């Protein structure tokens, strides 16, 4: 919004300095996007390993610190939306201390792993749906940080890991993602062209106006 306001003011007031600043910032933004695209394409394996390390650390430290639950809530939201459990499989949750029960009890996983379409259990339904719909609210945060919602791993949970689900989502939406990126890039190129054209032709416009006067 700030960048758009800068370009509008520069065009309306015909200020060459603002138009030049608008062009420079757009050029920097466009170059940054190109650089990120190249890095993502060439360093895909390293980025995947880094993401895997972050997710595994988040799983292992799940709810160990009640004051720092943002990463855990985000990962719960990912599992809820992608309908997956763990990074590789639900077994990633079996060694988490906060979810480990007694020796006779089955392994437990977070409620975000629960497959709501496979059952109509209202008690689990409230625990899963309400925090996800209002996860940014203060009530949801305070409740979610003090009460760990977990279900037995032998119940109706998603059996596929989120790594596989994420790959499927990217594959299914690849055309849309590339199209949006190309559209944004073309818009930026168009705005840069218009701004530099207007900036270079201000003197010519002034001369034509002076003739008519």
Secondary structure by P-SEA (a helix, b strand, c coil): caaaaaaaaaaaaccaaaaaaaaaaaaaaaaaaaaaaaaaaaaaaaaaaaaaaaaaaaaaaccccccccaaaaaaaaaaaaacccccccccccccccccccccccccccccccccccccccaaaaaaccccccccccaaaaaaaacbbbbcccccccccccaaaaaaaaaaaaaaaaaaaaaaaaaaaaaaaaaaaaaaaaaaaaaaaaaaac
